[in-house]
Amino acid sequence: MHAIWPVTRSLTPKVRVVVDALIEHFSSPPWDAA
């Protein structure tokens, strides 16, 4: 999954929260990183 936004525009706090939640939800568990 990819999230793309223009570099010239800053993220609103609501969008940043959603992106951070998606990253946390879809990232690999720490024990799989090894």
Secondary structure in CASP SS format (residue, H / E / C, confidence):
PFRMAT SS
TARGET T0000
AUTHOR 0000-0000-0000
METHOD secondary structure of the structure
MODEL  1
M C 1.00
H C 1.00
A C 1.00
I C 1.00
W C 1.00
P C 1.00
V C 1.00
T C 1.00
R C 1.00
S C 1.00
L C 1.00
T C 1.00
P H 1.00
K H 1.00
V H 1.00
R H 1.00
V H 1.00
V H 1.00
V H 1.00
D H 1.00
A H 1.00
L H 1.00
I H 1.00
E H 1.00
H H 1.00
F H 1.00
S C 1.00
S C 1.00
P C 1.00
P H 1.00
W H 1.00
D H 1.00
A C 1.00
A C 1.00
END
